Amino acid sequence: MNQQSYFEKHLNLNVRGLPVSATLGINELSNKLRAEGKQVFKMGLGQSPFPVPQPVIQELQANAHQKDYLPVRGLPALQDAVSEYYQRTQGLNFNPANILVGPGSKELMFILQLAYYGDLVIPTPSWVSYAPQAHIIGRHVYWLPTQRDNRWLLTPDELEKLCQKDPTKPRIVILNYPNNPTGCSYTDNELKELADVARKYHVILLSDEIYGELDFEGRHVSIARHYPEGTIISSGLSKWCGAGGWRLGTFAFPAALDWLLEGMAAVSSETFTATSAPIQYAAVRAFRGGTRIEEYLKQSRRILKAIVERACTQLNSKGAIVAPPQGAFYIFPDFSPLKEKLAARGIRTSTEMCEKILAETGVAILPGSAFGRPEHELTCRIALVDFDGAKALAAVERYPLGEALPEAFLVDCCFKIVEAIDRLCDWANGS
Ligand SMILES: Cc1ncc(COP(=O)(O)O)c(C=O)c1O
């Protein structure tokens, strides 16, 4: 046996064969094609196109000297700011001591699954990383079906059916809204009905609200309003504050889940120790909000809404079916109505479809199968983020708030998206 194969034998079984996260994989492939001189429209990775708001950047600059390790659960001023943020935006009361800060909500989700012994329940489609995290840790994953015609949302009946089978089994259910990959969100009433089932079976809800502030109308509602005792709200700076690379996420725990917070804090203390100090100081400014941040959010939502709506209308007109999003920057078209036409072009799975689209149009998108959809369903996620967010935010000020943004704005500021969607439409048409 040579040395290499000897060492390979010691790769943890749960990690063996695990590919790099699908979103990061498509980003690397897009960069490679670009480096080879090919034109690539990067619509695979879901990164905010907008710059971090100026007041938050200034706060980071002012705190670059902060060098000490901070408490494992987070900077007390940040815990206060996050608790006050939920009071202000959702009318929810979280004890500041029950806010856990981590280096990205993704890391916190991993530690949650490590600390909590129970099955993971996720609707399909769901964000690409929940299931691999469970797989690495060795937790069982249940995918619950959803329907395109119901905006890919989990229904209370589906949750009830699963819980009924074994009513006392410990479970974490992850709900994500506005959703990645669909952009769809639940109504207040839909949340209430889901909350009733969760309460009945003592399910722990992880409510992933990282896109909450990107609800197009600024009317995001947390399910914690209906099931405060059993809901952990997950959020962070990555999406609404344009700061994915800063790596800061937050979990807000109800008092009844103190024991779980304690378990997670213990694991955190043995792994990441504490989140970057300057970033936490800057995050205080972000969560405190105020006029400039409100303005930034209003304009971001307006731009995203215009882009998303235009893309949906165009793709719908070519025969794809897109459930209309309420927030975030994704759409999840289903090309199944074109199934026969596409089969004649050798396309039978969502992966084949996305590979062909990248090769023939230069548009990089992710197949529905990466989000837990069946391979033969011709769905895909398009992240509508390949534009200069700073330029768009500056230009949007010319158009009074409340007015819809004209086509000319999109053609000027989001021309790559306009072209990518045009290319996709031509491609769907068969040209
Ligand atoms: C639905 C969803 N949840 C969580 C995350 C993780 O965000 P972060 O680790 O940057 O806080 C992402 C990032 O893409 C996401 O799309």
The ligand as a Tripos MOL2 file, in Angstrom:
@<TRIPOS>MOLECULE
LIG
   16    16     1     0     0
SMALL
NO_CHARGES

@<TRIPOS>ATOM
      1 C1        -30.8850   30.3780    2.8990 C.3       1 LIG1
      2 C2        -29.5280   30.6890    3.4160 C.ar      1 LIG1
      3 N1        -29.2640   30.4870    4.7120 N.ar      1 LIG1
      4 C3        -28.0520   30.7210    5.2220 C.ar      1 LIG1
      5 C4        -27.0200   31.1800    4.4270 C.ar      1 LIG1
      6 C5        -25.6630   31.3640    5.0600 C.3       1 LIG1
      7 O1        -25.3340   32.6780    5.2290 O.3       1 LIG1
      8 P1        -24.1060   33.1590    6.0990 P.3       1 LIG1
      9 O2        -23.3370   31.9630    6.5410 O.co2     1 LIG1
     10 O3        -23.3230   34.0310    5.1960 O.co2     1 LIG1
     11 O4        -24.7100   33.8900    7.2800 O.co2     1 LIG1
     12 C6        -27.2390   31.4160    3.0750 C.ar      1 LIG1
     13 C7        -26.1450   31.8600    2.2150 C.2       1 LIG1
     14 O5        -26.1550   31.7510    1.0180 O.2       1 LIG1
     15 C8        -28.5320   31.1660    2.5520 C.ar      1 LIG1
     16 O6        -28.8260   31.3740    1.2680 O.3       1 LIG1
@<TRIPOS>BOND
     1     1     2 1
     2     2     3 ar
     3     2    15 ar
     4     3     4 ar
     5     4     5 ar
     6     5     6 1
     7     5    12 ar
     8     6     7 1
     9     7     8 1
    10     8     9 2
    11     8    10 1
    12     8    11 1
    13    12    13 1
    14    12    15 ar
    15    13    14 2
    16    15    16 1
@<TRIPOS>SUBSTRUCTURE
     1 LIG1         1 GROUP 0 **** ****
